[in-house]
Amino acid sequence: MKRIDTFLFDLDGTLLPMDIDEFAQHYFYEIGRAFMDIIDPKTLIGYIWSATRDMINNVERRTNEVIFMESFAKAVGEDKLELYKKRFDMFYDTDYLKTKKCIGHSPYIRESVYILKEKGYRLAIATNPLFPKKAILHRIKWAGFEPEDFIYISCYEQNCYCKPHKEFYEEVLQDIGKKPEECIMVGNDVQEDLVAGCLGIKTFLITDYLIHRTDEPIKCTYKGSYKDFYEFVVKLPSLWPNADAGNDRENLSVG
């Protein structure tokens, strides 16, 4: 049996402590203000939501960026698409940065990542790829990390599927060259993150900013707070050669 050596992390509400509803409120307020000279904010937000739904529902192997822009162009007109593309690009370098004010702080999750790296685990960002890469890179830095800390970062320019489709996780596994049994998916969203389990990926549900949209029973491999995850990580074996054998738990077979 292959040993787990890779952690896939959700970003919002997991690596990056935040209330997603609060973030969405700030995000749409700022983007509405940034575009109000060319479009009514409520109209713009409606177009963005519609294009986002098209990305989420897409099951074709076409990038999320292509799907979003095709949908958005139908709303604003093909002749105006380039103008909006430039404005979106500018927004993520300027007013988008104001959404940082709703970001929380957890030393437990930050320290957990550092410990995993020290022990030789590979780390990947498996956030729902609904945003451009530059927006995701900002949030990675807000969480206290550098992009170089991760072997992979999902984003709408490169990914073709979204959560909760299992195809998203298949795509991530293919891109990083790993088997399901070699990975653990860490996230806070029951519907979006735990679906990784259907492929054979072990899952750890972070409960501090838990999102659960139904009354269905939660099925995950592990579950707990940021502190619980930290304690879980501390007990993991080092993957470096000649590591302390007394600390080794083959295949992370806990419980």
MIDODO-972464 format. One record per residue (C-alpha): x, y, z; residue number from 1; residue in one letter. Coordinates in steps of 0.05 Angstrom, whole numbers. Example, Ala and Ser with C-alpha at 12.3 -4.5 7.8 and 13.67 -1.06 7.14 Angstrom:
BEGIN
+--------+--------+--------+-----+---+
:      x :      y :      z :   k : r :
+--------+--------+--------+-----+---+
:    246 :    -90 :    156 :   1 : A :
:    273 :    -21 :    143 :   2 : S :
+--------+--------+--------+-----+---+
***
This chain:
BEGIN
+--------+--------+--------+-----+---+
:      x :      y :      z :   k : r :
+--------+--------+--------+-----+---+
:      0 :      0 :      0 :   1 : M :
:     26 :     69 :    -18 :   2 : K :
:     40 :    117 :     39 :   3 : R :
:      6 :    184 :     43 :   4 : I :
:     55 :    239 :     25 :   5 : D :
:     12 :    295 :     -3 :   6 : T :
:    -38 :    343 :     29 :   7 : F :
:    -90 :    379 :    -14 :   8 : L :
:   -115 :    442 :     19 :   9 : F :
:   -177 :    483 :      8 :  10 : D :
:   -162 :    557 :     16 :  11 : L :
:   -222 :    599 :     40 :  12 : D :
:   -244 :    577 :    109 :  13 : G :
:   -187 :    527 :    113 :  14 : T :
:   -116 :    554 :    102 :  15 : L :
:   -146 :    623 :    102 :  16 : L :
:   -192 :    634 :    163 :  17 : P :
:   -253 :    671 :    138 :  18 : M :
:   -329 :    672 :    139 :  19 : D :
:   -345 :    662 :     66 :  20 : I :
:   -410 :    703 :     69 :  21 : D :
:   -373 :    762 :     99 :  22 : E :
:   -319 :    756 :     45 :  23 : F :
:   -372 :    753 :    -10 :  24 : A :
:   -405 :    816 :     17 :  25 : Q :
:   -340 :    855 :     16 :  26 : H :
:   -320 :    827 :    -52 :  27 : Y :
:   -384 :    846 :    -87 :  28 : F :
:   -385 :    914 :    -55 :  29 : Y :
:   -315 :    929 :    -79 :  30 : E :
:   -324 :    902 :   -149 :  31 : I :
:   -390 :    940 :   -156 :  32 : G :
:   -355 :   1005 :   -137 :  33 : R :
:   -297 :    991 :   -184 :  34 : A :
:   -342 :    982 :   -245 :  35 : F :
:   -398 :   1031 :   -228 :  36 : M :
:   -375 :   1081 :   -281 :  37 : D :
:   -392 :   1031 :   -337 :  38 : I :
:   -447 :    986 :   -307 :  39 : I :
:   -497 :    986 :   -251 :  40 : D :
:   -468 :    946 :   -192 :  41 : P :
:   -529 :    902 :   -183 :  42 : K :
:   -530 :    886 :   -258 :  43 : T :
:   -456 :    869 :   -256 :  44 : L :
:   -463 :    824 :   -196 :  45 : I :
:   -520 :    787 :   -230 :  46 : G :
:   -477 :    775 :   -292 :  47 : Y :
:   -419 :    751 :   -249 :  48 : I :
:   -464 :    702 :   -211 :  49 : W :
:   -493 :    676 :   -276 :  50 : S :
:   -424 :    664 :   -307 :  51 : A :
:   -400 :    632 :   -242 :  52 : T :
:   -458 :    583 :   -243 :  53 : R :
:   -439 :    565 :   -314 :  54 : D :
:   -368 :    550 :   -291 :  55 : M :
:   -393 :    507 :   -233 :  56 : I :
:   -442 :    469 :   -278 :  57 : N :
:   -392 :    457 :   -334 :  58 : N :
:   -371 :    385 :   -346 :  59 : V :
:   -333 :    396 :   -411 :  60 : E :
:   -257 :    397 :   -412 :  61 : R :
:   -252 :    472 :   -424 :  62 : R :
:   -220 :    520 :   -375 :  63 : T :
:   -263 :    556 :   -325 :  64 : N :
:   -237 :    622 :   -352 :  65 : E :
:   -263 :    605 :   -422 :  66 : V :
:   -331 :    584 :   -394 :  67 : I :
:   -336 :    647 :   -351 :  68 : F :
:   -317 :    695 :   -406 :  69 : M :
:   -363 :    663 :   -457 :  70 : E :
:   -421 :    669 :   -409 :  71 : S :
:   -402 :    740 :   -388 :  72 : F :
:   -395 :    762 :   -461 :  73 : A :
:   -467 :    740 :   -475 :  74 : K :
:   -489 :    788 :   -420 :  75 : A :
:   -447 :    849 :   -435 :  76 : V :
:   -436 :    839 :   -510 :  77 : G :
:   -376 :    811 :   -547 :  78 : E :
:   -354 :    881 :   -567 :  79 : D :
:   -346 :    901 :   -494 :  80 : K :
:   -312 :    838 :   -469 :  81 : L :
:   -240 :    863 :   -476 :  82 : E :
:   -257 :    926 :   -437 :  83 : L :
:   -285 :    884 :   -380 :  84 : Y :
:   -225 :    836 :   -382 :  85 : K :
:   -178 :    895 :   -372 :  86 : K :
:   -221 :    922 :   -316 :  87 : R :
:   -224 :    854 :   -281 :  88 : F :
:   -148 :    848 :   -286 :  89 : D :
:   -139 :    918 :   -256 :  90 : M :
:   -190 :    904 :   -201 :  91 : F :
:   -151 :    844 :   -175 :  92 : Y :
:    -89 :    888 :   -168 :  93 : D :
:   -125 :    945 :   -132 :  94 : T :
:   -193 :    947 :    -99 :  95 : D :
:   -195 :    871 :    -89 :  96 : Y :
:   -140 :    879 :    -38 :  97 : L :
:   -190 :    915 :      8 :  98 : K :
:   -225 :    848 :     21 :  99 : T :
:   -166 :    828 :     64 : 100 : K :
:   -200 :    864 :    123 : 101 : K :
:   -248 :    805 :    133 : 102 : C :
:   -192 :    754 :    139 : 103 : I :
:   -182 :    720 :    206 : 104 : G :
:   -120 :    689 :    238 : 105 : H :
:   -103 :    619 :    263 : 106 : S :
:    -33 :    603 :    286 : 107 : P :
:    -52 :    529 :    287 : 108 : Y :
:    -64 :    522 :    213 : 109 : I :
:     -2 :    563 :    196 : 110 : R :
:     42 :    522 :    241 : 111 : E :
:     11 :    457 :    214 : 112 : S :
:     34 :    475 :    144 : 113 : V :
:    105 :    490 :    168 : 114 : Y :
:    108 :    424 :    205 : 115 : I :
:     84 :    385 :    144 : 116 : L :
:    137 :    418 :    101 : 117 : K :
:    191 :    402 :    152 : 118 : E :
:    169 :    329 :    153 : 119 : K :
:    174 :    324 :     77 : 120 : G :
:    101 :    324 :     56 : 121 : Y :
:     81 :    354 :    -10 : 122 : R :
:     28 :    409 :     -5 : 123 : L :
:    -22 :    431 :    -59 : 124 : A :
:    -75 :    484 :    -61 : 125 : I :
:   -141 :    453 :    -84 : 126 : A :
:   -186 :    513 :    -77 : 127 : T :
:   -249 :    518 :   -119 : 128 : N :
:   -220 :    549 :   -183 : 129 : P :
:   -270 :    605 :   -191 : 130 : L :
:   -219 :    662 :   -188 : 131 : F :
:   -160 :    684 :   -230 : 132 : P :
:    -92 :    661 :   -205 : 133 : K :
:    -71 :    731 :   -183 : 134 : K :
:   -131 :    734 :   -135 : 135 : A :
:   -114 :    666 :   -106 : 136 : I :
:    -41 :    685 :    -98 : 137 : L :
:    -62 :    746 :    -58 : 138 : H :
:   -103 :    702 :    -11 : 139 : R :
:    -46 :    652 :     -3 : 140 : I :
:     -2 :    710 :     21 : 141 : K :
:    -57 :    736 :     66 : 142 : W :
:    -57 :    668 :     99 : 143 : A :
:     17 :    677 :    114 : 144 : G :
:     47 :    632 :     60 : 145 : F :
:     84 :    639 :     -5 : 146 : E :
:     62 :    607 :    -71 : 147 : P :
:    128 :    569 :    -71 : 148 : E :
:    105 :    531 :     -9 : 149 : D :
:     58 :    491 :    -54 : 150 : F :
:     71 :    445 :   -112 : 151 : I :
:      4 :    463 :   -144 : 152 : Y :
:    -46 :    519 :   -142 : 153 : I :
:   -114 :    510 :   -175 : 154 : S :
:   -143 :    571 :   -211 : 155 : C :
:   -193 :    587 :   -265 : 156 : Y :
:   -141 :    597 :   -320 : 157 : E :
:   -117 :    525 :   -316 : 158 : Q :
:   -172 :    482 :   -286 : 159 : N :
:   -230 :    456 :   -326 : 160 : C :
:   -276 :    433 :   -270 : 161 : Y :
:   -303 :    461 :   -204 : 162 : C :
:   -323 :    433 :   -138 : 163 : K :
:   -366 :    394 :   -122 : 164 : P :
:   -352 :    354 :   -186 : 165 : H :
:   -306 :    295 :   -173 : 166 : K :
:   -274 :    311 :   -239 : 167 : E :
:   -241 :    370 :   -205 : 168 : F :
:   -203 :    324 :   -158 : 169 : Y :
:   -187 :    276 :   -215 : 170 : E :
:   -157 :    335 :   -252 : 171 : E :
:   -115 :    356 :   -191 : 172 : V :
:    -89 :    285 :   -181 : 173 : L :
:    -71 :    280 :   -254 : 174 : Q :
:    -35 :    347 :   -253 : 175 : D :
:      7 :    330 :   -192 : 176 : I :
:     19 :    258 :   -212 : 177 : G :
:    -10 :    226 :   -149 : 178 : K :
:    -57 :    168 :   -134 : 179 : K :
:   -118 :    179 :    -88 : 180 : P :
:    -88 :    135 :    -34 : 181 : E :
:    -27 :    180 :    -30 : 182 : E :
:    -68 :    242 :    -11 : 183 : C :
:   -109 :    275 :     43 : 184 : I :
:   -158 :    330 :     25 : 185 : M :
:   -165 :    383 :     80 : 186 : V :
:   -225 :    430 :     76 : 187 : G :
:   -283 :    462 :    113 : 188 : N :
:   -339 :    451 :     62 : 189 : D :
:   -378 :    385 :     69 : 190 : V :
:   -407 :    386 :     -1 : 191 : Q :
:   -347 :    414 :    -38 : 192 : E :
:   -287 :    383 :     -2 : 193 : D :
:   -310 :    315 :     23 : 194 : L :
:   -330 :    293 :    -47 : 195 : V :
:   -256 :    277 :    -55 : 196 : A :
:   -270 :    217 :    -12 : 197 : G :
:   -309 :    183 :    -68 : 198 : C :
:   -243 :    175 :   -106 : 199 : L :
:   -208 :    143 :    -47 : 200 : G :
:   -175 :    206 :    -21 : 201 : I :
:   -175 :    210 :     55 : 202 : K :
:   -209 :    273 :     81 : 203 : T :
:   -200 :    319 :    141 : 204 : F :
:   -259 :    365 :    155 : 205 : L :
:   -239 :    431 :    189 : 206 : I :
:   -297 :    453 :    233 : 207 : T :
:   -279 :    524 :    253 : 208 : D :
:   -313 :    554 :    191 : 209 : Y :
:   -355 :    494 :    174 : 210 : L :
:   -401 :    498 :    114 : 211 : I :
:   -455 :    444 :    110 : 212 : H :
:   -516 :    459 :     66 : 213 : R :
:   -559 :    397 :     82 : 214 : T :
:   -580 :    353 :    140 : 215 : D :
:   -545 :    293 :    111 : 216 : E :
:   -495 :    256 :    156 : 217 : P :
:   -423 :    279 :    148 : 218 : I :
:   -376 :    226 :    121 : 219 : K :
:   -302 :    241 :    128 : 220 : C :
:   -239 :    205 :    149 : 221 : T :
:   -220 :    256 :    203 : 222 : Y :
:   -255 :    317 :    232 : 223 : K :
:   -237 :    372 :    280 : 224 : G :
:   -217 :    443 :    294 : 225 : S :
:   -154 :    478 :    272 : 226 : Y :
:   -123 :    457 :    339 : 227 : K :
:   -144 :    385 :    326 : 228 : D :
:   -112 :    386 :    258 : 229 : F :
:    -48 :    414 :    287 : 230 : Y :
:    -46 :    357 :    338 : 231 : E :
:    -59 :    308 :    281 : 232 : F :
:     -1 :    337 :    241 : 233 : V :
:     47 :    336 :    300 : 234 : V :
:     37 :    261 :    307 : 235 : K :
:     50 :    245 :    233 : 236 : L :
:    114 :    209 :    214 : 237 : P :
:    170 :    246 :    179 : 238 : S :
:    180 :    224 :    107 : 239 : L :
:    254 :    240 :    106 : 240 : W :
:    303 :    182 :    105 : 241 : P :
:    331 :    162 :    173 : 242 : N :
:    275 :    198 :    209 : 243 : A :
:    260 :    175 :    280 : 244 : D :
:    228 :    107 :    270 : 245 : A :
:    192 :    112 :    337 : 246 : G :
:    150 :    169 :    309 : 247 : N :
:    130 :    131 :    246 : 248 : D :
:     58 :    108 :    235 : 249 : R :
:     57 :     73 :    168 : 250 : E :
:      2 :     95 :    120 : 251 : N :
:    -26 :    144 :    173 : 252 : L :
:    -76 :     90 :    191 : 253 : S :
:   -108 :    127 :    250 : 254 : V :
:   -174 :     98 :    273 : 255 : G :
+--------+--------+--------+-----+---+
***
